[in-house]
Amino acid sequence: MIVRCGITWLCAILLILSSACTAVPRARTLPPSVRTVYVPLAVNRTAEPAIEERFTQFLQEEILADGRLQLTQRKKADAFVEVEFTRLDRSANRFGDNHFGSHIRGILEARVAIIQNVPGRPKIGGYRPIRGRAYQNADARSTTFEPEPDFIDKLLRDLAREAMIEIMTGDYRDDAGIIPTVDTGAATGAAAPGA
C-alpha cells in the first residue's frame, strides 16, 4: 500500500513538473483575415546606429518560427508590421571594486502597429508599446565578458520576441470594442483589394 501510494505521488509530481516545462503559446487575437504579412525596415528614432536592419531580420525569424503567419511581398500581404524604435537606455546596474560598471542593463522601447493592406491603410488596434531587455557583463577581465555587438543582438532578439507576442496576442479592439477585419470581398461578391 505504501509503495503504491508513493508511486502515485511520484507520478503526480513528475506530471506537474513536466507540464511546467511545456511552452504554451497564448491565444491568437490578431484578426483571422490576416494570414500574410510584410515586414518593412523598422524606423530608428534612437541614437544607436544601424540596429533597424538586424531587428527586422530577427522579427522575420520570429514570425517564421511561430508559424501562424506567412511572410510575403508588400503587394501580396494582408497587412504590414510597422515597428518604430523610440528609446534606448543603457545603464550600469552593478559596479566592481574599481567603481566602474561591471554589468549593464539595456532597455529598447518601441511601438508596433499592424497596418491593413487596403486603400487608406487603416491600423488594426493602433500603435502599441513594446520593450526589449538585455543584460551585459561589461567587465573585460571577467570570463563571462560579453562584447557590445552580442549585447545589442541579444537586446534586439528580445524586442523581436516581444513584438511577435504583441502582434499575435495584442488587444485589437477599437474604441467601440469591435475587432476590425480586412474585407476580402467574399460577402459582397466584390474582388479583393489588389486583385
Backbone as ProteinMPNN parsed JSONL, in Angstrom:
{"seq_chain_A": "MIVRCGITWLCAILLILSSACTAVPRARTLPPSVRTVYVPLAVNRTAEPAIEERFTQFLQEEILADGRLQLTQRKKADAFVEVEFTRLDRSANRFGDNHFGSHIRGILEARVAIIQNVPGRPKIGGYRPIRGRAYQNADARSTTFEPEPDFIDKLLRDLAREAMIEIMTGDYRDDAGIIPTVDTGAATGAAAPGA", "coords_chain_A": {"N_chain_A": [[0.812, -1.191, 0.0], [1.903, 1.269, 0.827], [3.978, 1.528, -1.027], [2.543, 1.685, -3.458], [1.119, 4.053, -3.029], [3.261, 5.813, -2.819], [4.343, 5.635, -5.405], [2.232, 6.675, -6.857], [2.198, 9.325, -5.917], [4.741, 10.1, -6.805], [4.391, 9.908, -9.607], [2.448, 11.882, -9.943], [3.86, 14.184, -9.167], [5.905, 14.2, -11.109], [4.337, 14.567, -13.394], [3.299, 17.141, -12.944], [5.703, 18.642, -12.886], [6.676, 18.163, -15.5], [4.681, 19.32, -17.035], [4.993, 21.967, -16.397], [7.214, 22.696, -17.798], [6.505, 22.881, -20.407], [6.038, 24.938, -23.162], [3.377, 27.02, -23.755], [1.688, 28.576, -26.249], [0.176, 31.81, -26.245], [-3.272, 32.587, -26.908], [-4.316, 33.415, -30.208], [-5.112, 36.691, -31.087], [-5.061, 38.345, -33.17], [-6.832, 39.458, -35.991], [-8.448, 36.9, -37.907], [-8.422, 37.233, -40.628], [-5.985, 38.188, -41.333], [-3.392, 36.679, -42.638], [-1.052, 36.705, -44.055], [1.904, 38.651, -43.925], [3.845, 41.626, -44.406], [7.041, 42.782, -43.626], [8.41, 45.748, -43.296], [11.498, 47.673, -43.203], [12.433, 48.555, -39.939], [11.806, 51.636, -38.182], [14.171, 53.827, -36.918], [14.473, 55.805, -34.203], [16.319, 56.3, -32.316], [19.612, 57.031, -30.946], [21.363, 55.038, -31.529], [23.213, 53.567, -34.037], [22.333, 51.771, -37.056], [20.713, 49.583, -36.139], [18.263, 48.86, -36.979], [18.228, 47.188, -39.241], [19.173, 44.67, -38.349], [17.248, 44.123, -36.381], [14.894, 43.913, -37.958], [15.477, 41.615, -39.424], [15.592, 39.757, -37.275], [12.927, 39.888, -36.363], [11.559, 38.896, -38.586], [12.549, 36.276, -38.515], [11.4, 35.434, -36.093], [8.668, 35.493, -36.773], [8.581, 33.51, -38.751], [9.405, 31.304, -37.216], [7.321, 31.098, -35.385], [5.11, 30.393, -36.99], [2.379, 30.916, -37.406], [1.798, 32.992, -39.076], [2.531, 34.042, -42.435], [5.32, 35.226, -44.267], [5.467, 37.632, -46.861], [5.53, 39.363, -50.069], [5.223, 42.967, -50.373], [2.96, 43.836, -51.951], [1.335, 41.585, -51.949], [0.614, 41.075, -49.357], [-1.586, 40.671, -46.514], [-1.417, 42.442, -44.453], [0.784, 44.962, -43.021], [3.62, 45.002, -40.87], [4.591, 47.4, -38.805], [7.304, 48.839, -37.136], [8.675, 51.012, -34.767], [11.476, 52.307, -33.258], [11.743, 53.905, -30.163], [13.177, 54.611, -27.842], [16.363, 54.022, -26.416], [17.996, 52.758, -23.706], [20.793, 52.514, -21.704], [22.28, 51.418, -18.797], [24.422, 51.195, -15.959], [24.089, 48.577, -13.693], [25.355, 47.181, -11.758], [28.354, 47.434, -9.905], [31.902, 47.162, -9.972], [34.939, 46.467, -8.008], [36.517, 48.638, -8.596], [34.806, 50.731, -8.971], [33.736, 51.009, -11.491], [31.218, 50.359, -13.923], [30.158, 47.065, -13.981], [28.168, 45.419, -14.9], [25.785, 45.887, -17.33], [22.586, 47.147, -18.015], [20.253, 46.98, -20.56], [17.598, 48.611, -22.199], [15.277, 48.642, -24.712], [12.893, 50.516, -26.158], [9.938, 50.488, -28.097], [7.385, 50.902, -30.623], [4.678, 49.159, -32.039], [2.707, 48.453, -34.903], [-0.034, 47.107, -36.712], [-0.803, 47.303, -39.992], [-3.406, 47.499, -42.248], [-3.499, 46.195, -45.553], [-4.998, 47.786, -47.485], [-6.788, 50.306, -49.377], [-6.205, 53.498, -47.964], [-4.971, 52.466, -45.758], [-5.644, 51.555, -42.939], [-4.946, 51.265, -39.42], [-4.795, 48.334, -37.416], [-5.971, 48.258, -34.403], [-4.216, 50.292, -33.597], [-1.09, 51.956, -32.54], [1.064, 50.126, -30.395], [2.902, 49.874, -27.383], [6.083, 48.272, -26.953], [8.726, 46.466, -25.311], [12.106, 45.646, -25.082], [14.568, 43.785, -23.263], [17.879, 43.41, -21.994], [20.906, 42.103, -20.551], [24.318, 42.813, -19.829], [27.558, 41.61, -19.246], [29.96, 43.713, -18.62], [32.55, 43.842, -17.807], [35.686, 43.524, -18.845], [37.668, 41.921, -17.824], [36.485, 39.699, -16.874], [35.549, 36.231, -17.143], [33.139, 35.803, -18.278], [32.654, 37.893, -19.944], [30.935, 39.961, -22.248], [30.903, 40.993, -25.532], [30.093, 44.191, -27.044], [28.587, 44.085, -29.618], [27.305, 41.549, -29.382], [25.719, 41.96, -27.153], [23.936, 43.952, -28.088], [22.662, 42.501, -30.128], [21.391, 40.547, -28.552], [19.604, 42.175, -27.161], [18.044, 43.155, -29.305], [16.951, 40.757, -30.261], [15.354, 40.025, -28.08], [13.507, 42.129, -28.144], [12.329, 41.622, -30.643], [11.076, 39.192, -30.094], [9.203, 40.05, -28.174], [7.753, 41.79, -29.807], [6.601, 39.97, -31.596], [4.919, 38.53, -29.882], [3.163, 40.581, -29.173], [2.088, 41.19, -31.686], [0.664, 38.837, -32.337], [-1.003, 38.387, -30.09], [-1.988, 40.766, -29.127], [-4.124, 43.554, -28.067], [-6.716, 44.17, -30.079], [-9.03, 45.604, -30.262], [-11.13, 48.328, -31.191], [-12.251, 51.659, -30.215], [-14.957, 51.157, -29.855], [-14.99, 48.574, -29.042], [-14.864, 46.629, -30.97], [-13.364, 44.194, -32.986], [-11.545, 44.951, -35.757], [-11.72, 43.765, -39.151], [-10.198, 42.652, -42.191], [-11.747, 43.363, -45.21], [-12.421, 41.0, -47.503], [-14.008, 40.864, -49.668], [-15.595, 38.684, -50.01], [-18.146, 38.515, -48.907], [-19.675, 40.375, -50.305], [-19.272, 39.75, -52.885], [-17.532, 41.197, -54.334], [-14.353, 41.957, -55.807], [-11.314, 41.14, -54.145], [-9.136, 43.511, -52.455], [-6.471, 44.71, -54.434], [-6.607, 42.668, -56.227]], "CA_chain_A": [[0.0, 0.0, 0.0], [2.785, 2.431, 0.908], [4.699, 1.603, -2.298], [1.601, 2.164, -4.465], [0.862, 5.472, -2.732], [4.487, 6.542, -3.162], [4.441, 5.689, -6.874], [1.201, 7.617, -7.304], [2.7, 10.68, -5.643], [5.867, 10.342, -7.703], [3.832, 10.172, -10.942], [1.772, 13.181, -9.899], [4.896, 15.222, -9.136], [6.533, 14.225, -12.434], [3.373, 15.152, -14.322], [3.279, 18.588, -12.684], [6.983, 19.207, -13.318], [6.799, 18.123, -16.96], [3.746, 20.28, -17.63], [5.518, 23.311, -16.168], [8.282, 22.945, -18.757], [5.952, 22.972, -21.751], [5.663, 26.289, -23.576], [2.046, 27.069, -24.331], [1.501, 29.895, -26.831], [-1.071, 32.495, -25.925], [-4.26, 32.512, -27.986], [-4.213, 34.44, -31.243], [-6.165, 37.704, -31.109], [-4.967, 39.026, -34.454], [-7.975, 39.027, -36.808], [-8.114, 35.73, -38.734], [-8.265, 37.623, -42.028], [-4.568, 38.487, -41.546], [-2.644, 35.432, -42.72], [0.266, 37.017, -44.614], [2.365, 39.982, -43.538], [5.088, 42.173, -44.947], [7.761, 43.481, -42.563], [9.371, 46.718, -43.823], [12.587, 48.044, -42.309], [11.989, 49.304, -38.764], [12.209, 53.05, -38.121], [15.034, 54.01, -35.754], [14.484, 57.174, -33.673], [17.311, 56.356, -31.245], [20.944, 57.442, -31.396], [22.144, 53.832, -31.846], [23.176, 53.393, -35.498], [22.261, 50.503, -37.796], [20.088, 48.459, -35.433], [16.978, 48.539, -37.606], [18.375, 46.06, -40.165], [19.272, 43.43, -37.574], [15.946, 43.871, -35.754], [13.954, 43.455, -38.98], [15.829, 40.212, -39.672], [15.185, 38.957, -36.116], [11.464, 39.826, -36.342], [11.164, 37.948, -39.628], [12.856, 34.944, -37.997], [10.38, 35.116, -35.081], [7.409, 35.217, -37.476], [8.722, 32.197, -39.378], [9.483, 30.281, -36.176], [5.995, 30.966, -34.789], [4.37, 29.593, -37.947], [0.966, 31.27, -37.573], [1.732, 33.975, -40.162], [3.5, 33.837, -43.503], [5.922, 36.438, -44.818], [5.255, 37.743, -48.291], [5.862, 40.66, -50.654], [4.364, 44.07, -49.962], [1.685, 43.916, -52.676], [0.525, 40.387, -51.709], [0.377, 40.911, -47.919], [-2.844, 41.112, -45.918], [-1.116, 43.561, -43.562], [2.188, 45.311, -42.789], [4.017, 45.138, -39.474], [5.466, 48.566, -38.689], [7.93, 48.972, -35.827], [9.456, 52.245, -34.625], [12.229, 52.385, -32.002], [11.547, 55.223, -29.574], [14.174, 54.955, -26.821], [17.329, 53.008, -25.999], [18.605, 53.169, -22.441], [21.8, 51.611, -21.142], [22.747, 51.925, -17.508], [25.13, 50.22, -15.129], [23.272, 48.182, -12.549], [26.266, 46.612, -10.768], [29.671, 48.047, -10.001], [33.002, 46.342, -9.47], [35.78, 47.019, -6.951], [37.113, 49.903, -9.034], [33.677, 51.655, -9.153], [33.28, 51.039, -12.876], [30.081, 49.472, -14.134], [30.547, 45.725, -14.422], [27.01, 44.839, -15.56], [24.984, 46.916, -17.987], [21.209, 46.773, -18.358], [19.77, 47.694, -21.737], [16.16, 48.585, -22.463], [14.933, 49.235, -26.002], [11.446, 50.71, -26.249], [9.469, 50.682, -29.472], [5.944, 50.759, -30.789], [4.375, 48.284, -33.171], [1.354, 48.579, -35.439], [-0.409, 46.266, -37.845], [-1.458, 48.181, -40.954], [-4.102, 46.726, -43.275], [-3.059, 46.458, -46.925], [-6.168, 48.219, -48.251], [-6.717, 51.763, -49.554], [-6.324, 54.242, -46.721], [-4.062, 51.796, -44.821], [-6.025, 51.712, -41.53], [-4.248, 50.447, -38.426], [-5.609, 47.397, -36.652], [-5.656, 48.41, -32.983], [-3.314, 51.41, -33.308], [0.283, 51.666, -32.108], [1.154, 49.586, -29.056], [4.295, 49.875, -26.92], [6.771, 47.023, -26.621], [10.005, 46.745, -24.651], [13.07, 44.557, -25.018], [15.548, 43.943, -22.185], [19.042, 42.519, -22.015], [21.953, 42.432, -19.584], [25.652, 42.57, -20.368], [28.71, 41.655, -18.365], [30.83, 44.658, -19.316], [33.89, 43.792, -17.229], [36.527, 42.795, -19.795], [38.527, 40.984, -17.094], [35.683, 38.548, -16.477], [35.478, 35.131, -18.116], [31.821, 35.859, -18.912], [32.55, 39.18, -20.644], [30.125, 39.909, -23.461], [31.192, 42.157, -26.362], [28.969, 45.081, -27.36], [27.674, 43.593, -30.672], [26.497, 40.441, -28.873], [24.733, 42.553, -26.254], [22.92, 44.617, -28.913], [21.884, 41.436, -30.766], [20.537, 39.954, -27.534], [18.549, 43.156, -26.914], [17.167, 43.179, -30.473], [16.212, 39.488, -30.302], [14.314, 40.087, -27.068], [12.475, 43.033, -28.644], [11.624, 40.922, -31.72], [10.199, 38.215, -29.44], [8.104, 40.82, -27.59], [6.938, 42.285, -30.922], [5.82, 38.846, -32.112], [3.856, 38.27, -28.914], [2.173, 41.666, -29.297], [1.424, 41.052, -32.989], [-0.265, 37.71, -32.342], [-1.91, 38.32, -28.952], [-2.288, 42.111, -28.637], [-5.518, 43.985, -27.981], [-7.043, 44.758, -31.375], [-10.345, 46.255, -30.249], [-11.161, 49.783, -31.341], [-12.94, 52.31, -29.111], [-16.281, 50.564, -29.682], [-14.832, 47.198, -28.607], [-15.004, 45.742, -32.129], [-12.102, 43.832, -33.629], [-11.71, 45.161, -37.194], [-11.222, 42.722, -40.043], [-9.948, 43.072, -43.563], [-12.824, 42.913, -46.091], [-11.853, 40.306, -48.659], [-14.959, 40.924, -50.759], [-16.321, 37.43, -50.12], [-19.546, 38.701, -48.533], [-20.366, 41.201, -51.304], [-19.006, 39.246, -54.234], [-16.582, 42.091, -54.98], [-12.979, 41.451, -55.855], [-10.482, 41.519, -53.01], [-8.22, 44.598, -52.788], [-5.225, 44.344, -55.085], [-6.803, 41.526, -57.129]], "C_chain_A": [[0.859, 1.259, 0.0], [3.537, 2.611, -0.407], [3.796, 2.157, -3.391], [1.301, 3.655, -4.265], [2.076, 6.323, -3.098], [4.663, 6.692, -4.665], [3.419, 6.669, -7.436], [1.651, 9.052, -7.09], [3.856, 11.036, -6.574], [5.378, 10.655, -9.114], [3.156, 11.534, -10.994], [2.796, 14.322, -9.927], [5.585, 15.332, -10.496], [5.611, 14.845, -13.474], [3.324, 16.672, -14.164], [4.565, 19.237, -13.175], [7.114, 19.217, -14.836], [5.838, 19.097, -17.626], [4.225, 21.705, -17.434], [6.6, 23.672, -17.176], [7.768, 23.138, -20.176], [5.548, 24.404, -22.057], [4.298, 26.236, -24.257], [1.845, 28.46, -24.919], [0.164, 30.49, -26.426], [-1.994, 32.447, -27.144], [-4.102, 33.68, -28.953], [-5.396, 35.387, -31.147], [-6.097, 38.54, -32.382], [-6.131, 38.553, -35.316], [-7.588, 37.899, -37.761], [-7.948, 36.065, -40.214], [-6.813, 37.971, -42.35], [-3.791, 37.18, -41.469], [-1.231, 35.652, -43.252], [0.629, 38.445, -44.237], [3.646, 40.334, -44.286], [5.734, 42.973, -43.828], [8.757, 44.442, -43.209], [10.457, 46.993, -42.785], [12.044, 48.883, -41.155], [12.509, 50.739, -38.839], [12.972, 53.253, -36.823], [15.062, 55.475, -35.347], [15.451, 57.299, -32.49], [18.65, 56.803, -31.829], [21.828, 56.248, -31.763], [22.073, 53.569, -33.35], [22.996, 51.941, -35.925], [21.68, 49.333, -37.017], [18.792, 48.03, -36.106], [17.076, 47.353, -38.559], [18.389, 44.728, -39.424], [17.926, 43.088, -36.929], [14.949, 43.316, -36.772], [14.217, 41.995, -39.319], [15.362, 39.325, -38.518], [13.665, 38.83, -36.038], [10.959, 38.864, -37.411], [11.437, 36.512, -39.186], [11.822, 34.509, -36.957], [9.047, 34.755, -35.734], [7.459, 33.834, -38.121], [8.739, 31.076, -38.342], [8.12, 30.043, -35.532], [5.077, 30.145, -35.688], [2.909, 29.958, -38.152], [0.746, 32.321, -38.656], [2.771, 33.602, -41.208], [4.034, 35.189, -43.932], [5.706, 36.449, -46.324], [5.678, 39.125, -48.761], [4.83, 41.695, -50.247], [2.995, 44.025, -50.643], [0.772, 42.712, -52.431], [0.113, 40.229, -50.248], [-1.013, 41.364, -47.512], [-2.623, 42.343, -45.051], [0.39, 43.781, -43.501], [2.417, 45.354, -41.282], [5.003, 46.293, -39.412], [5.975, 48.678, -37.265], [8.779, 50.24, -35.846], [10.137, 52.233, -33.26], [12.076, 53.794, -31.444], [12.617, 55.593, -28.552], [15.059, 53.752, -26.525], [18.031, 53.54, -24.764], [19.575, 52.09, -21.994], [22.275, 52.209, -19.84], [23.429, 50.809, -16.742], [24.233, 49.863, -13.956], [24.068, 47.428, -11.492], [27.643, 47.208, -10.992], [30.71, 47.135, -9.374], [33.783, 47.06, -8.383], [36.321, 48.398, -7.309], [36.047, 50.96, -9.338], [33.292, 51.883, -10.604], [32.116, 50.054, -13.016], [30.535, 48.121, -14.654], [29.404, 45.02, -15.154], [26.126, 45.969, -16.075], [23.601, 46.35, -18.284], [20.789, 47.623, -19.549], [18.273, 47.527, -21.889], [15.933, 49.308, -23.785], [13.418, 49.296, -26.083], [11.078, 51.007, -27.693], [7.956, 50.669, -29.46], [5.701, 49.993, -32.079], [2.936, 48.521, -33.602], [1.182, 47.601, -36.582], [-1.246, 47.146, -38.76], [-2.104, 47.315, -42.029], [-3.628, 47.151, -44.658], [-4.28, 46.715, -47.813], [-6.041, 49.725, -48.452], [-7.006, 52.495, -48.244], [-5.443, 53.695, -45.613], [-4.448, 51.978, -43.351], [-5.227, 50.777, -40.62], [-5.252, 49.51, -37.757], [-5.186, 47.553, -35.195], [-4.692, 49.521, -32.643], [-1.905, 50.972, -32.94], [0.257, 51.164, -30.67], [2.616, 49.514, -28.632], [4.807, 48.463, -26.654], [8.115, 47.395, -26.031], [10.859, 45.495, -24.636], [14.099, 44.847, -23.936], [16.695, 42.964, -22.376], [20.051, 43.019, -20.987], [23.293, 42.026, -20.163], [26.666, 42.59, -19.242], [29.756, 42.494, -19.084], [32.256, 44.67, -18.777], [34.765, 42.902, -18.107], [37.452, 41.791, -19.113], [37.797, 39.698, -16.734], [35.689, 37.475, -17.56], [34.129, 35.102, -18.826], [31.592, 37.199, -19.611], [31.789, 39.004, -21.956], [30.407, 41.149, -24.307], [29.923, 42.928, -26.748], [28.063, 44.561, -28.479], [26.778, 42.442, -30.213], [25.389, 40.95, -27.959], [23.6, 43.209, -27.045], [22.054, 43.572, -29.611], [20.925, 40.783, -29.776], [19.352, 40.879, -27.222], [17.545, 43.189, -28.071], [16.35, 41.894, -30.589], [15.084, 39.483, -29.274], [13.178, 41.006, -27.52], [11.676, 42.371, -29.768], [10.657, 39.891, -31.15], [8.98, 38.921, -28.836], [7.174, 41.359, -28.683], [6.051, 41.163, -31.465], [4.67, 38.499, -31.179], [2.764, 39.328, -29.04], [1.408, 41.571, -30.615], [0.343, 39.979, -32.913], [-1.32, 37.788, -31.242], [-2.279, 39.688, -28.4], [-3.776, 42.396, -28.608], [-5.854, 44.743, -29.258], [-8.424, 45.393, -31.416], [-10.187, 47.753, -30.48], [-11.951, 50.368, -30.174], [-14.322, 51.717, -28.845], [-16.206, 49.107, -29.219], [-14.955, 46.183, -29.726], [-13.627, 45.454, -32.689], [-12.287, 44.01, -35.125], [-11.143, 44.008, -37.995], [-11.022, 43.312, -41.42], [-11.067, 42.513, -44.426], [-12.193, 42.295, -47.33], [-12.803, 40.295, -49.852], [-15.788, 39.674, -50.895], [-17.814, 37.615, -49.84], [-20.321, 39.448, -49.617], [-20.173, 40.695, -52.708], [-18.025, 40.132, -54.989], [-15.192, 41.463, -54.936], [-12.227, 41.947, -54.632], [-9.556, 42.648, -53.432], [-6.941, 44.059, -53.398], [-5.386, 43.18, -56.063], [-7.014, 41.989, -58.546]], "O_chain_A": [[0.581, 2.206, -0.736], [3.716, 3.742, -0.858], [4.223, 3.007, -4.172], [1.24, 4.417, -5.229], [1.93, 7.426, -3.625], [5.082, 7.745, -5.146], [3.708, 7.406, -8.379], [1.505, 9.896, -7.975], [3.93, 12.159, -7.073], [5.893, 11.571, -9.754], [3.281, 12.256, -11.983], [2.607, 15.311, -10.636], [5.822, 16.438, -10.981], [6.074, 15.578, -14.349], [3.31, 17.4, -15.157], [4.516, 20.283, -13.821], [7.615, 20.188, -15.402], [6.154, 19.645, -18.682], [3.891, 22.576, -18.237], [6.872, 24.854, -17.384], [8.533, 23.524, -21.06], [4.8, 25.017, -21.295], [4.099, 25.492, -25.217], [1.83, 29.439, -24.173], [-0.837, 29.788, -26.283], [-1.534, 32.284, -28.274], [-3.791, 34.799, -28.545], [-6.547, 34.951, -31.128], [-6.984, 39.354, -32.639], [-6.396, 37.352, -35.369], [-6.514, 37.938, -38.36], [-7.394, 35.269, -40.971], [-6.446, 38.043, -43.523], [-3.56, 36.642, -40.386], [-0.319, 34.885, -42.942], [-0.222, 39.334, -44.228], [4.406, 39.471, -44.726], [5.063, 43.754, -43.153], [9.834, 44.018, -43.629], [10.339, 46.588, -41.629], [11.278, 49.82, -41.376], [13.524, 51.013, -39.479], [12.486, 52.897, -35.75], [15.615, 56.304, -36.069], [15.409, 58.282, -31.75], [18.8, 56.935, -33.044], [22.937, 56.44, -32.261], [20.982, 53.37, -33.886], [23.444, 51.014, -35.251], [22.111, 48.196, -37.212], [18.28, 46.946, -35.827], [16.122, 46.585, -38.684], [17.71, 43.779, -39.816], [17.506, 41.931, -36.923], [14.237, 42.354, -36.48], [13.276, 41.219, -39.485], [14.796, 38.257, -38.752], [13.16, 37.765, -35.681], [10.028, 38.099, -37.164], [10.632, 35.622, -39.459], [11.412, 33.348, -36.938], [8.373, 33.821, -35.3], [6.493, 33.074, -38.046], [8.153, 30.017, -38.565], [7.795, 28.911, -35.172], [4.341, 29.288, -35.198], [2.251, 29.36, -39.003], [-0.384, 32.516, -39.104], [3.761, 32.935, -40.909], [3.302, 36.178, -43.96], [5.755, 35.407, -46.978], [6.125, 39.955, -47.969], [3.719, 41.363, -49.834], [1.973, 44.163, -49.971], [-0.432, 42.795, -52.674], [-0.666, 39.331, -49.929], [-1.561, 42.311, -48.077], [-3.509, 43.187, -44.92], [1.174, 42.909, -43.877], [1.518, 45.7, -40.517], [6.124, 46.183, -39.908], [5.203, 48.624, -36.308], [9.502, 50.508, -36.806], [9.469, 52.159, -32.228], [12.259, 54.772, -32.17], [12.939, 56.772, -28.405], [14.585, 52.623, -26.4], [18.59, 54.637, -24.776], [19.228, 50.912, -21.917], [22.636, 53.385, -19.787], [23.066, 49.639, -16.856], [23.68, 50.746, -13.301], [23.527, 47.072, -10.445], [28.049, 47.456, -12.127], [30.45, 46.438, -8.393], [33.369, 48.11, -7.892], [36.557, 49.227, -6.43], [36.372, 51.996, -9.918], [32.595, 52.848, -10.916], [32.05, 49.047, -12.311], [31.228, 48.048, -15.669], [29.652, 44.114, -15.95], [25.772, 46.887, -15.334], [23.466, 45.217, -18.745], [20.953, 48.843, -19.541], [17.742, 46.428, -21.726], [16.351, 50.454, -23.953], [12.741, 48.268, -26.078], [11.81, 51.686, -28.413], [7.326, 50.452, -28.424], [6.414, 50.155, -33.069], [2.058, 48.76, -32.773], [2.121, 47.305, -37.32], [-2.279, 47.674, -38.348], [-1.433, 46.492, -42.653], [-3.386, 48.333, -44.902], [-4.556, 45.971, -48.755], [-5.254, 50.365, -47.755], [-7.936, 52.149, -47.516], [-5.192, 54.387, -44.627], [-3.649, 52.511, -42.58], [-4.882, 49.657, -40.998], [-6.415, 49.864, -37.561], [-4.144, 47.031, -34.797], [-4.367, 49.685, -31.468], [-1.563, 49.792, -33.012], [-0.468, 51.694, -29.828], [3.476, 49.137, -29.428], [4.073, 47.587, -26.196], [8.594, 48.512, -26.225], [10.409, 44.423, -24.233], [14.466, 46.0, -23.711], [16.509, 41.845, -22.853], [20.052, 44.189, -20.607], [23.403, 41.036, -20.886], [26.642, 43.474, -18.386], [30.368, 42.036, -20.049], [33.086, 45.443, -19.255], [34.611, 41.68, -18.115], [37.97, 40.893, -19.776], [38.423, 38.717, -16.334], [35.816, 37.776, -18.747], [33.987, 34.449, -19.86], [30.447, 37.589, -19.84], [31.981, 38.024, -22.675], [30.171, 42.263, -23.841], [28.825, 42.371, -26.77], [26.844, 44.592, -28.307], [25.616, 42.367, -30.613], [24.267, 40.444, -27.982], [22.43, 43.038, -26.706], [20.836, 43.733, -29.681], [19.777, 40.497, -30.117], [18.227, 40.411, -27.041], [16.337, 43.244, -27.843], [15.181, 41.937, -30.973], [13.988, 38.998, -29.553], [12.008, 40.693, -27.3], [10.459, 42.546, -29.835], [9.547, 39.731, -31.658], [7.855, 38.441, -28.972], [5.955, 41.384, -28.509], [4.877, 41.389, -31.759], [3.565, 38.206, -31.637], [1.576, 39.005, -29.017], [0.208, 41.844, -30.655], [-0.776, 40.194, -33.377], [-2.434, 37.301, -31.435], [-2.834, 39.771, -27.304], [-4.587, 41.59, -29.063], [-5.334, 45.834, -29.491], [-8.935, 45.691, -32.496], [-9.224, 48.365, -30.018], [-12.287, 49.644, -29.237], [-14.807, 51.773, -27.715], [-17.241, 48.47, -29.024], [-15.133, 44.994, -29.463], [-12.814, 46.364, -32.85], [-13.098, 43.305, -35.726], [-10.195, 43.351, -37.567], [-11.604, 44.34, -41.766], [-11.322, 41.309, -44.389], [-11.518, 42.973, -48.104], [-12.461, 39.785, -50.919], [-16.614, 39.587, -51.803], [-18.65, 36.955, -50.457], [-21.504, 39.178, -49.824], [-20.841, 41.158, -53.632], [-17.713, 39.863, -56.149], [-14.91, 40.567, -54.14], [-12.478, 43.048, -54.144], [-9.213, 42.761, -54.608], [-6.393, 43.062, -52.928], [-4.405, 42.748, -56.668], [-7.195, 41.166, -59.444]]}, "name": "protein", "num_of_chains": 1, "seq": "MIVRCGITWLCAILLILSSACTAVPRARTLPPSVRTVYVPLAVNRTAEPAIEERFTQFLQEEILADGRLQLTQRKKADAFVEVEFTRLDRSANRFGDNHFGSHIRGILEARVAIIQNVPGRPKIGGYRPIRGRAYQNADARSTTFEPEPDFIDKLLRDLAREAMIEIMTGDYRDDAGIIPTVDTGAATGAAAPGA"}
